[in-house]
Each structure stands twice: as C-alpha cells, then as structure tokens.
Amino acid sequence: MRTRVKICGLTREDDIRAACTLGADAIGMVFYPPSPRHLTIERAARLRREVPVLVSMVALFVNPSEAEVREVIQQLHPNVLQFHGEETVEFCEQFGLPYFKAFRAGGPGMETAQALAQACQGFASAAAWLFDSYSTGYGGSGLSFDPALLDEVLALKDTPPLIMSGGLQTVTVGGVIRHLHPYAVDVSSGVEESKGIKSVEKIAAFLRAVREADGARMG
Ligand SMILES: O=C(O)c1ccccc1N[C@@H]1O[C@H](COP(=O)(O)O)[C@@H](O)[C@H]1O
C-alpha cells in the first residue's frame, strides 16, 4: 500500500493548490492560537474552498473547548479532527467524526516505549494514532524523536493506522517509511520557507521522496 501524505499548517491558497496538485492526500489546518500557523474561521473558510473533493481536510486542535470544535465542524466541514493536546478519549469521540490522536513521544507520561504504547491503547476508537516529538509548543516544532520509543506500539496487534510525524524532511522521510512502514506521514516544518509559509519545491521534493521509498519497498 502506498504511504499517504498529510501536509499540515497551510495558511495560503497557493500552497493548498500546489500541495493538492502535487498529490497530497490531506491538508491540515491549525486551530490553535499560539501557533504561527493558526487560522481564524473566516480565513480557514476561504482556504477550505481550495481543498478539492477526495482530498481530506484535517482540523487540528490543542486542548480546545467543545464549542470551538463544534464551530469549526459547522463552518468548515472537516473530514477528520486531529487532537494534539491532552484531550481525553471521551472528548475526542463526542463529535462523531473520525479523529487522529497525536502522541508526543518522549513527553510526560510517554517517556518510555511501554508508557507510550499504554497511552495509545486508551484511544482504540481513533481513526489513526499520530506520533510527534515532544515540544513545549505542542507541535509543528520541526523536532524529531527517537524511533525506539515506538517499539512497543509496533508490537501491538490490531492497532489503528499509524501516522509518523515530527521533524520529517525530504532527506529523512524515506528511511522512516522503509523502517516503520507507517500508513501515512505528516509534515509541516520540513516543507516550509518560514513558519506557515510553504515551499512548493520542498513539497514536491517531499512527495517525490515518499514515492521513491514506496517504490523501493514494493520492489
Ligand atoms: O503545525 C503547528 O503549528 C502545530 C501546532 C500545534 C500542534 C501541532 C502542530 N502541527 C503538527 O505537528 C506535527 C509535526 O510538525 P513538524 O513537521 O515537526 O513541523 C505534525 O503532526 C503537525 O500536524
């Protein structure tokens, strides 16, 4: 199966058009005010029109209120919700939409492979488990993490699909795909010129690297 690609933290129409034209499977929009990639509902509504049918729009939150999530759902009709904070499983499930639960590997309560696997198992209803590095800003940091922290997760049976993120770049994504065989990869900083400003060349190179790694895996 080919590796799906989510490009996250887009803030410009041109970047969304380019990412979708080049073959991204999902576009992430950030609804977390401290992030330099944060979008207001009004801005996101304009960007939403650029996401073509059959490409997923993922709405990313960090410890949001229920009302904030409902407002985004009502106004923007995301295909998937991504929860990147300390949300509970009950909170994530209540919206009736598929959701990705992000785990910040190496962070509080997830310092070991065993603790990380235990944290994940509480979210069996997630559409995917997403693995990011730990950073005080919650994500989009460009930092990677030690893949050994995933050892126990990879040994689990019947898990939701796994999405790898955390400082992925064109030069590193191939190795991640070859070693971990994730369902998808998620990138933000690695395809940017500056925070929130994507580079079409970097997006193209990243997608090329994913296809090359998939080609090598499938022989
Ligand atoms: O993109 C952000 O600004 C962001 C803010 C808060 C939480 C998560 C955020 N993005 C997610 O972070 C990871 C890793 O990003 P990077 O490639 O290391 O920059 C990714 O899953 C983004 O969806």
The ligand as an ORCA input file, in Angstrom:
! r2SCAN-3c Opt
* xyz 0 1
  O       1.667     22.992     12.925
  C       1.575     23.529     14.041
  O       1.829     24.726     14.225
  C       1.129     22.696     15.203
  C       0.804     23.353     16.388
  C       0.394     22.638     17.490
  C       0.315     21.259     17.428
  C       0.647     20.582     16.263
  C       1.066     21.292     15.145
  N       1.415     20.636     13.969
  C       1.656     19.236     13.909
  O       2.928     18.941     14.452
  C       3.466     17.781     13.838
  C       4.913     17.932     13.493
  O       5.186     19.036     12.709
  P       6.655     19.306     12.096
  O       6.698     18.635     10.747
  O       7.669     18.776     13.049
  O       6.718     20.788     11.961
  C       2.571     17.459     12.670
  O       1.773     16.354     13.050
  C       1.694     18.669     12.504
  O       0.394     18.256     12.099
*
